[in-house]
Amino acid sequence: MDKERITGSEALMRSLEHEGVKTLFGYPGGAIMPVFDALYDHRDKLNHILVRHEQGAVHAAQGFARVSGEVGVCLVTSGPGATNTITGVADAMIDSTPIVVIAGQVGASLLGTDAFQEVDLVGVTQPISKWSYQIRRAEDVAWAVSRAFYLARSGRPGPVVLDFAKNAQTEMTEYEPVDVDFIRSYDPDPETDPKMVAEAVKLINEAERPLLLVGQGVELGGAQEELKAFAEKADIPWGCTLLGLSALPSAHRLNKGMLGMHGNLAPNVKTNECDVLIAVGMRFDDRVTGKLETYARQAKVIHLDVDPSEIGKNVPVDVPVLGNCKRTLALLTELIQTHKHTEWIESFRPYDEKEYEQVIRPEVHPESGPLNMGEVVNAVSEATCREAILVTDVGQNQMMACRYFKFGKKRSIVTSGGMGTMGFCLPAAIGATFGCPGRTVCAFMGDGGLQMTMQELGTVMEQQVPVKLILLNNNYLGNVRQWQAMFFNRRYSFTPMMNPDYMQIAAAYGIAGRRVMERDELEGAIREMLDTDGPFLLEVCVVEEGNVLPMTPPGSSVNDMLLELDC
């Protein structure tokens, strides 16, 4: 019996369904039109969200992936449609986010002729993706899609780009689903050396001042419970990277807060006092380490990671433990001794108290003056009972949100960490609402970042996305302004912002909104936002020249944090 012959576009639809895809974000155009035509007949199974810009599509796919643990998918056309996704691809690569970008391309016979809307997408994206591949034949669709999803979700996750030539979209082929689960020379879960496990156990058992560094790899590996069991048995305090903040509850007694340039004082200082440093699923980013020459030089370093290229890349490692941390943490927990580090843990307290009195209390509970970013974040966090998903943009709003928003559930933070992409928040928050439709999504952004992807309010309007948008409006590009105040003699070169009336913009999109300028209005406005069924834009006018503190100045050691600024 002859097998059914279908178009390459139809093969793509069936392959996506075979991978379990139910939601995708995209924008049609000439070179991807056959695929969108095929999609028309699959609307009952594949929910396509029409964004307003291709960058919005890829950030939405990222937000979807980060909260759901599934692969995010976006579908765009060739040329400018494809190149508009590149920022998001690079962002997903450095933040290890599993997405598949499917872009249209001119027909194979036109490749290399500078045809209309032709661009070498494979050449452009190879350095910033796990795999970039051009589909030139319809018969290759099922294999390419399966390989793409396998690579995107396995090992250290990341983005994959499929460049889909137009002739392959329209050619006929026999279709059979494909399941790729092995690629020669690709090892997504490297074997763990028992000798390294034994060495790590010995160091941990002998440690008097151990410190855990918790990264996003814990979330990506689904190792939240394994990490908790390990930390509690060994009685080890931990600090979290920006992307690892929701791996374990904020309120846990061993959780000492955020690492890095604008993190909490105690875990940063203690990094340079501990005797054993255990890094789990993190890459020693420069914003975490500060000056490398003075970073944790007194400590023995144990590094648990699935990606061997990260071991020793920035910080010398004494004991590398390769493999998925869900497995390697369980191996360590089984072998380590039950311990108590009461005196060591208690030594964090004076630093916590100092930071609270000099930084946190004035920021979160001011007695007078304009509203602060930190108090707004804290108020929203308390009102959502630590159960909401936090999405942020980039800048002061990001640092304040990550410092003062508290977490009680896993996979609850979506932010652009390594790339620092302004405009990330709004589309990523849209994606997050589709990734976890039962949870409240609170999206904190600044006036600069919002205006970079503000067109996605059209997507919010059309889909009635129930996202809660909190605009912290200080009429500045705040983070750059802070650096200008500190290092450029307050020469505010092109950082003051002239802003539109955001309430009128929200109204134009049919989105409920409220502007808050006084402290006594804040609680009621937050309650109105959370009680509104559907999207809401809460604009809070905050102090214009506020600063994010503490801060480790660039080039300084992690224990040289500033609690106040002279400028």
C-alpha positions as CSV (number, residue, x, y, z in Angstrom):
1,M,0.0,0.0,0.0
2,D,1.4,3.4,-1.0
3,K,2.1,5.8,1.8
4,E,0.3,9.1,1.9
5,R,2.2,11.9,0.3
6,I,1.9,15.4,1.8
7,T,3.6,18.7,1.4
8,G,6.7,19.7,3.5
9,S,4.5,22.3,5.2
10,E,2.0,19.6,6.3
11,A,4.9,17.4,7.4
12,L,6.1,20.3,9.6
13,M,2.6,20.5,11.2
14,R,2.5,16.8,11.9
15,S,6.1,16.8,13.2
16,L,5.3,19.7,15.7
17,E,2.2,17.8,16.9
18,H,4.3,14.6,17.3
19,E,6.7,16.6,19.5
20,G,3.8,17.6,21.7
21,V,3.7,21.3,20.6
22,K,0.4,23.0,21.4
23,T,1.4,26.7,21.4
24,L,3.6,28.6,19.0
25,F,4.2,32.3,18.5
26,G,4.8,33.9,15.1
27,Y,4.2,36.4,12.3
28,P,3.5,35.4,8.7
29,G,5.3,36.6,5.6
30,G,6.0,35.6,2.0
31,A,8.6,33.0,2.4
32,I,6.7,31.1,5.2
33,M,3.2,31.4,3.6
34,P,2.8,27.8,2.7
35,V,3.5,26.8,6.3
36,F,0.9,29.2,7.6
37,D,-1.6,27.9,5.0
38,A,-1.0,24.4,6.4
39,L,-1.3,25.8,9.9
40,Y,-4.9,26.9,9.0
41,D,-6.0,23.3,9.0
42,H,-4.3,22.5,12.4
43,R,-5.8,25.4,14.4
44,D,-7.7,22.9,16.6
45,K,-4.3,21.4,17.9
46,L,-1.8,24.1,17.3
47,N,-2.6,27.4,19.0
48,H,-0.8,30.1,17.1
49,I,-0.3,33.5,18.9
50,L,0.1,36.4,16.4
51,V,2.6,38.8,17.9
52,R,3.3,42.3,16.5
53,H,7.0,41.9,15.9
54,E,9.2,38.8,15.4
55,Q,11.4,39.8,18.4
56,G,8.2,39.5,20.4
57,A,7.7,36.0,19.1
58,V,11.0,34.7,20.2
59,H,10.9,36.4,23.6
60,A,7.3,35.0,24.1
61,A,8.7,31.5,23.2
62,Q,11.4,32.0,25.8
63,G,8.9,33.0,28.5
64,F,6.7,30.0,27.6
65,A,9.7,27.7,27.9
66,R,11.1,29.1,31.1
67,V,7.9,28.6,33.2
68,S,6.6,25.4,31.5
69,G,9.8,23.4,31.1
70,E,8.7,22.7,27.5
71,V,10.3,23.8,24.2
72,G,9.1,27.2,23.0
73,V,8.4,27.5,19.3
74,C,8.3,30.6,17.0
75,L,7.4,30.7,13.4
76,V,8.6,33.6,11.1
77,T,9.4,34.6,7.6
78,S,12.7,35.1,5.9
79,G,14.9,38.2,5.7
80,P,13.9,40.8,8.2
81,G,11.5,38.4,9.9
82,A,14.3,36.0,10.6
83,T,16.9,38.6,11.6
84,N,14.4,40.2,14.0
85,T,14.6,36.9,16.0
86,I,18.4,37.0,16.4
87,T,18.4,39.0,19.7
88,G,16.1,36.4,21.2
89,V,18.2,33.5,19.9
90,A,21.3,35.0,21.4
91,D,19.4,35.6,24.7
92,A,18.2,32.0,24.7
93,M,21.7,30.7,24.1
94,I,23.4,32.4,27.0
95,D,20.4,31.8,29.4
96,S,20.1,28.1,28.3
97,T,16.4,28.4,27.2
98,P,15.0,25.6,25.0
99,I,13.4,27.1,21.9
100,V,13.0,26.2,18.2
101,V,12.9,29.1,15.7
102,I,11.5,28.1,12.3
103,A,12.1,30.7,9.6
104,G,11.0,30.7,6.0
105,Q,13.7,31.0,3.3
106,V,13.8,31.5,-0.4
107,G,13.7,28.5,-2.6
108,A,16.8,26.4,-2.9
109,S,17.3,27.4,-6.5
110,L,17.5,31.1,-5.5
111,L,20.0,30.6,-2.6
112,G,23.0,32.8,-3.0
113,T,21.4,35.1,-5.6
114,D,20.5,37.9,-3.2
115,A,16.9,37.1,-3.9
116,F,14.1,39.2,-2.2
117,Q,14.3,38.8,1.6
118,E,17.2,36.3,1.4
119,V,19.6,36.3,4.3
120,D,22.2,33.6,5.3
121,L,20.3,32.7,8.5
122,V,22.4,29.6,9.2
123,G,25.6,31.6,8.9
124,V,24.3,34.3,11.2
125,T,22.9,32.0,13.9
126,Q,25.5,29.2,14.0
127,P,27.6,31.0,16.7
128,I,24.6,31.8,18.9
129,S,22.6,28.5,18.7
130,K,23.0,24.8,19.6
131,W,22.2,23.9,16.0
132,S,21.3,25.8,12.9
133,Y,20.1,23.9,9.9
134,Q,18.7,24.6,6.5
135,I,15.9,22.3,5.3
136,R,16.1,22.1,1.5
137,R,14.0,19.0,0.9
138,A,10.6,18.1,2.1
139,E,11.8,14.5,2.9
140,D,14.1,16.0,5.6
141,V,11.4,17.8,7.5
142,A,10.5,15.1,10.0
143,W,14.1,14.3,10.8
144,A,15.2,17.9,11.2
145,V,12.3,18.8,13.5
146,S,12.9,15.8,15.7
147,R,16.6,16.5,15.9
148,A,15.9,20.2,16.6
149,F,13.7,19.4,19.6
150,Y,16.1,16.8,20.9
151,L,18.9,19.2,20.9
152,A,16.9,22.1,22.3
153,R,15.6,20.2,25.3
154,S,18.5,17.8,26.1
155,G,21.7,18.4,28.1
156,R,22.2,22.1,28.6
157,P,19.1,23.4,26.8
158,G,19.3,26.1,24.2
159,P,18.0,27.5,20.9
160,V,17.8,25.7,17.6
161,V,17.2,27.4,14.3
162,L,15.5,25.7,11.3
163,D,15.8,27.6,8.0
164,F,13.0,26.3,5.8
165,A,13.5,26.8,2.1
166,K,10.2,27.6,0.3
167,N,10.5,24.7,-2.2
168,A,10.8,22.3,0.6
169,Q,7.6,23.7,2.1
170,T,5.6,23.0,-1.1
171,E,7.3,19.7,-2.4
172,M,5.5,16.4,-1.8
173,T,6.9,13.7,0.5
174,E,6.0,10.5,2.3
175,Y,5.7,11.2,6.0
176,E,6.6,9.1,9.0
177,P,7.2,10.5,12.4
178,V,10.8,10.4,13.5
179,D,12.2,10.2,17.1
180,V,15.8,11.3,17.3
181,D,17.3,10.3,20.7
182,F,21.0,9.9,19.8
183,I,23.5,12.1,17.9
184,R,27.1,10.9,17.4
185,S,29.6,13.1,19.3
186,Y,26.8,14.8,21.3
187,D,26.7,13.8,24.9
188,P,23.9,15.6,26.7
189,D,24.4,13.8,30.0
190,P,28.1,13.1,30.5
191,E,29.1,10.2,32.7
192,T,29.8,11.1,36.3
193,D,33.3,10.0,37.6
194,P,32.9,8.2,40.9
195,K,36.3,9.4,42.0
196,M,35.1,13.0,41.6
197,V,32.0,12.2,43.7
198,A,34.2,10.7,46.4
199,E,36.5,13.7,46.4
200,A,33.5,16.1,46.6
201,V,32.0,14.1,49.5
202,K,35.3,14.2,51.4
203,L,35.6,18.0,51.0
204,I,32.0,18.5,52.0
205,N,32.3,16.3,55.1
206,E,35.4,18.1,56.2
207,A,34.2,21.6,55.5
208,E,33.6,24.0,58.4
209,R,32.4,26.9,56.3
210,P,30.7,25.5,53.2
211,L,28.7,27.7,50.8
212,L,26.3,26.6,48.0
213,L,25.9,28.7,44.8
214,V,22.5,27.8,43.2
215,G,22.1,28.4,39.5
216,Q,19.4,28.0,36.9
217,G,20.7,24.5,36.1
218,V,18.8,23.3,39.2
219,E,15.6,24.5,37.6
220,L,16.5,23.2,34.1
221,G,17.5,19.8,35.6
222,G,14.4,19.5,37.7
223,A,16.6,19.1,40.8
224,Q,14.9,21.4,43.2
225,E,14.0,18.6,45.7
226,E,17.4,17.0,45.4
227,L,19.2,20.3,46.1
228,K,16.9,20.9,49.1
229,A,17.7,17.4,50.5
230,F,21.4,17.9,50.0
231,A,21.6,21.3,51.6
232,E,19.5,20.3,54.6
233,K,21.5,17.1,55.3
234,A,24.8,18.9,55.1
235,D,23.3,22.1,56.7
236,I,24.9,24.4,54.0
237,P,23.6,27.9,53.4
238,W,23.2,29.0,49.8
239,G,23.1,32.1,47.6
240,C,21.3,32.2,44.3
241,T,22.2,33.6,40.9
242,L,19.7,35.8,39.2
243,L,18.2,32.9,37.2
244,G,18.3,30.5,40.1
245,L,16.3,32.6,42.6
246,S,13.1,30.5,42.5
247,A,14.8,27.1,42.6
248,L,14.1,26.9,46.3
249,P,11.7,28.9,48.5
250,S,12.9,32.4,49.5
251,A,11.8,31.8,53.0
252,H,14.0,28.7,53.6
253,R,16.3,29.2,56.6
254,L,19.3,28.3,54.5
255,N,18.5,30.7,51.7
256,K,20.8,33.7,52.1
257,G,19.6,35.7,49.1
258,M,21.0,36.8,45.7
259,L,24.6,36.7,44.5
260,G,26.2,39.2,42.3
261,M,26.7,42.9,41.7
262,H,23.4,44.0,43.2
263,G,22.8,40.9,45.3
264,N,22.7,40.6,49.1
265,L,25.6,41.5,51.2
266,A,26.1,38.3,53.3
267,P,26.4,35.7,50.5
268,N,28.8,37.9,48.6
269,V,31.0,38.6,51.6
270,K,30.9,35.0,52.6
271,T,32.0,33.8,49.2
272,N,35.4,35.1,50.1
273,E,35.3,33.5,53.6
274,C,34.0,30.0,52.9
275,D,36.4,27.1,52.9
276,V,34.4,25.0,50.4
277,L,32.4,26.5,47.5
278,I,29.9,24.2,45.9
279,A,28.5,25.6,42.6
280,V,25.5,23.9,41.2
281,G,24.3,24.6,37.6
282,M,25.8,28.0,37.3
283,R,28.6,29.4,35.1
284,F,30.5,31.9,37.3
285,D,29.3,34.9,35.3
286,D,31.3,38.1,35.7
287,R,28.4,39.8,37.4
288,V,28.5,37.1,40.1
289,T,32.3,36.8,40.5
290,G,33.4,40.4,40.4
291,K,37.2,40.6,40.3
292,L,38.3,37.1,39.4
293,E,41.8,37.5,40.9
294,T,40.3,37.8,44.3
295,Y,37.2,35.5,43.9
296,A,37.0,32.7,46.5
297,R,40.8,32.1,46.4
298,Q,40.7,30.7,49.9
299,A,38.1,28.0,49.0
300,K,38.2,24.6,47.5
301,V,35.7,24.7,44.6
302,I,33.3,21.9,43.7
303,H,31.4,22.5,40.4
304,L,28.4,20.4,39.5
305,D,27.4,21.0,35.8
306,V,26.1,19.1,32.8
307,D,28.2,21.3,30.4
308,P,31.9,20.4,30.6
309,S,32.9,23.6,28.8
310,E,31.9,25.6,31.8
311,I,34.2,23.7,34.2
312,G,37.2,25.9,34.9
313,K,36.3,28.4,32.2
314,N,36.3,31.4,34.6
315,V,37.1,30.0,38.1
316,P,39.6,27.2,38.8
317,V,37.8,24.1,39.9
318,D,39.3,21.6,42.4
319,V,36.6,18.9,41.9
320,P,34.4,18.8,38.8
321,V,31.3,16.7,39.0
322,L,29.8,16.3,35.5
323,G,26.3,15.2,34.8
324,N,22.7,16.3,35.3
325,C,22.6,17.8,38.8
326,K,19.3,15.9,39.6
327,R,21.5,12.7,39.5
328,T,24.7,14.1,40.9
329,L,23.1,15.8,43.8
330,A,21.4,12.6,44.8
331,L,24.7,10.8,44.6
332,L,26.3,13.3,46.9
333,T,23.4,13.3,49.4
334,E,23.5,9.6,49.7
335,L,27.2,9.6,50.7
336,I,27.7,12.8,52.8
337,Q,27.4,12.9,56.5
338,T,24.6,14.7,58.4
339,H,26.1,17.9,59.7
340,K,25.4,21.1,61.6
341,H,27.1,24.4,60.7
342,T,25.3,26.5,63.3
343,E,28.2,28.9,64.0
344,W,28.9,29.4,60.3
345,I,25.3,30.1,59.4
346,E,24.9,32.5,62.4
347,S,27.9,34.5,61.1
348,F,25.7,35.7,58.2
349,R,23.3,37.4,60.5
350,P,25.3,40.6,61.2
351,Y,25.6,41.3,57.5
352,D,21.9,40.6,57.0
353,E,21.1,43.1,59.8
354,K,23.5,45.7,58.4
355,E,22.0,45.5,54.9
356,Y,18.5,45.6,56.3
357,E,19.1,48.8,58.3
358,Q,21.2,50.7,55.7
359,V,19.5,49.5,52.5
360,I,16.4,47.3,52.7
361,R,14.3,49.2,55.3
362,P,14.8,52.6,53.7
363,E,14.0,51.2,50.3
364,V,11.0,49.0,51.3
365,H,9.6,51.0,54.2
366,P,10.4,54.7,53.6
367,E,8.9,57.2,56.1
368,S,8.4,59.9,53.5
369,G,9.3,61.1,50.0
370,P,8.4,59.7,46.6
371,L,7.6,56.0,46.1
372,N,10.5,53.7,45.8
373,M,10.9,50.8,43.3
374,G,11.6,48.4,46.1
375,E,8.5,49.1,48.1
376,V,6.3,48.7,45.0
377,V,7.9,45.3,44.3
378,N,7.6,44.2,47.9
379,A,3.9,45.3,48.0
380,V,3.1,43.3,44.9
381,S,5.0,40.2,46.2
382,E,3.2,40.3,49.5
383,A,-0.2,40.8,47.8
384,T,0.4,37.7,45.6
385,C,1.5,35.6,48.6
386,R,4.8,34.6,47.0
387,E,2.9,32.4,44.5
388,A,3.2,34.6,41.3
389,I,5.6,34.3,38.4
390,L,8.0,37.2,38.2
391,V,8.9,38.5,34.7
392,T,11.3,41.5,34.5
393,D,12.8,43.8,31.9
394,V,16.4,44.9,32.2
395,G,17.8,47.7,34.3
396,Q,17.0,49.1,37.8
397,N,13.5,47.5,37.6
398,Q,15.1,44.1,37.1
399,M,17.5,44.4,40.0
400,M,14.9,45.8,42.3
401,A,12.3,43.2,41.3
402,C,14.8,40.3,41.8
403,R,15.9,41.7,45.1
404,Y,12.5,42.2,46.7
405,F,10.1,39.8,45.0
406,K,9.9,36.5,47.0
407,F,9.3,33.0,45.7
408,G,7.5,30.0,47.0
409,K,7.2,27.9,43.8
410,K,9.8,26.6,41.3
411,R,10.2,28.0,37.8
412,S,8.9,31.4,38.9
413,I,11.4,33.9,37.5
414,V,11.8,34.9,33.9
415,T,14.4,37.6,33.2
416,S,17.1,38.2,30.6
417,G,20.2,37.3,32.6
418,G,23.3,37.0,30.4
419,M,22.2,39.1,27.5
420,G,20.5,41.9,29.4
421,T,17.9,42.5,26.6
422,M,15.8,45.6,27.1
423,G,12.3,45.0,25.8
424,F,12.3,41.4,26.9
425,C,9.7,41.7,29.6
426,L,6.4,42.4,27.8
427,P,6.6,39.6,25.2
428,A,8.2,37.1,27.7
429,A,5.3,37.8,30.1
430,I,2.8,37.0,27.3
431,G,4.6,33.7,26.7
432,A,4.6,32.9,30.4
433,T,0.8,33.3,30.7
434,F,0.5,30.6,28.0
435,G,3.2,28.4,29.6
436,C,1.4,28.4,33.0
437,P,-2.1,29.6,32.5
438,G,-3.2,28.9,36.0
439,R,-0.7,31.3,37.7
440,T,-0.6,35.0,38.1
441,V,2.2,36.7,36.0
442,C,3.6,39.9,37.3
443,A,5.7,41.8,34.8
444,F,7.9,44.6,36.1
445,M,9.4,47.0,33.6
446,G,10.9,50.4,33.2
447,D,9.7,53.2,30.9
448,G,12.7,52.5,28.6
449,G,12.2,48.8,28.2
450,L,8.4,49.0,27.7
451,Q,8.8,51.4,24.8
452,M,11.2,48.9,23.1
453,T,8.5,46.3,22.5
454,M,5.3,48.3,23.4
455,Q,3.7,47.1,20.2
456,E,3.1,43.7,21.9
457,L,0.2,45.4,23.8
458,G,-1.6,44.6,20.6
459,T,-1.0,40.9,21.3
460,V,-2.3,41.4,24.9
461,M,-5.4,43.1,23.5
462,E,-6.2,40.4,20.9
463,Q,-5.5,37.5,23.2
464,Q,-6.8,39.1,26.4
465,V,-3.7,37.9,28.1
466,P,-4.3,38.2,31.8
467,V,-0.8,39.6,32.5
468,K,-0.3,42.2,35.3
469,L,2.0,44.9,33.9
470,I,3.8,47.0,36.6
471,L,5.5,50.0,35.0
472,L,8.1,51.6,37.4
473,N,8.3,55.0,35.8
474,N,11.2,57.2,36.8
475,N,11.5,59.1,33.5
476,Y,15.1,57.9,33.1
477,L,17.1,55.0,31.7
478,G,17.7,54.3,35.3
479,N,20.6,51.9,35.3
480,V,22.7,53.9,32.9
481,R,21.8,57.0,34.8
482,Q,23.1,55.4,38.1
483,W,26.4,54.6,36.4
484,Q,26.6,58.1,35.0
485,A,26.1,59.5,38.5
486,M,28.8,57.2,39.9
487,F,31.4,57.2,37.2
488,F,30.7,60.1,34.9
489,N,30.2,63.0,37.2
490,R,26.4,63.0,36.9
491,R,26.7,63.9,33.2
492,Y,23.3,62.4,32.2
493,S,24.0,62.0,28.5
494,F,20.7,60.9,26.8
495,T,19.3,59.0,29.8
496,P,16.4,61.3,30.7
497,M,13.2,60.0,29.0
498,M,10.3,62.0,27.6
499,N,7.4,59.6,28.1
500,P,3.9,59.3,26.6
501,D,0.7,59.1,28.6
502,Y,0.7,55.4,29.3
503,M,-2.8,55.4,30.6
504,Q,-4.0,56.7,27.2
505,I,-2.0,54.0,25.5
506,A,-3.5,51.3,27.7
507,A,-7.0,52.7,27.0
508,A,-6.3,52.6,23.2
509,Y,-5.6,48.9,23.5
510,G,-8.6,48.3,25.7
511,I,-6.4,47.4,28.7
512,A,-7.5,48.5,32.1
513,G,-5.0,50.7,33.9
514,R,-4.2,53.0,36.8
515,R,-1.5,55.5,37.6
516,V,-0.2,55.8,41.1
517,M,1.7,58.8,42.3
518,E,1.1,58.7,46.1
519,R,2.0,56.1,48.7
520,D,-1.5,55.9,50.1
521,E,-2.9,54.9,46.7
522,L,-0.5,51.9,46.2
523,E,-2.2,49.1,48.2
524,G,-5.6,49.8,46.6
525,A,-4.2,50.0,43.1
526,I,-2.5,46.7,43.5
527,R,-5.7,45.1,44.8
528,E,-7.6,46.5,41.8
529,M,-4.9,45.1,39.4
530,L,-5.1,41.6,40.9
531,D,-8.9,41.6,41.1
532,T,-9.2,42.6,37.4
533,D,-10.1,39.7,35.2
534,G,-7.7,40.2,32.3
535,P,-4.7,42.4,31.6
536,F,-3.9,45.5,33.7
537,L,-1.3,48.2,33.4
538,L,-0.3,49.7,36.8
539,E,2.0,52.7,36.3
540,V,3.8,53.7,39.4
541,C,5.6,57.0,39.4
542,V,8.7,56.4,41.5
543,V,11.7,58.5,42.7
544,E,13.6,59.7,39.6
545,E,17.1,59.4,40.9
546,G,16.9,56.3,43.0
547,N,19.8,53.8,43.2
548,V,20.0,50.1,43.4
549,L,22.1,49.1,46.4
550,P,24.2,47.3,47.5
551,M,26.5,47.4,44.6
552,T,29.9,45.9,43.8
553,P,31.6,48.4,41.6
554,P,32.9,47.0,38.3
555,G,36.4,45.5,38.7
556,S,36.0,45.2,42.5
557,S,35.9,42.1,44.7
558,V,32.6,40.6,45.7
559,N,33.1,41.5,49.3
560,D,33.7,45.2,48.5
561,M,30.0,46.0,48.2
562,L,28.8,49.6,48.6
563,L,25.8,50.2,50.8
564,E,25.6,53.9,50.0
565,L,26.8,56.2,47.2
566,D,28.5,59.5,47.5
567,C,27.1,60.8,44.3
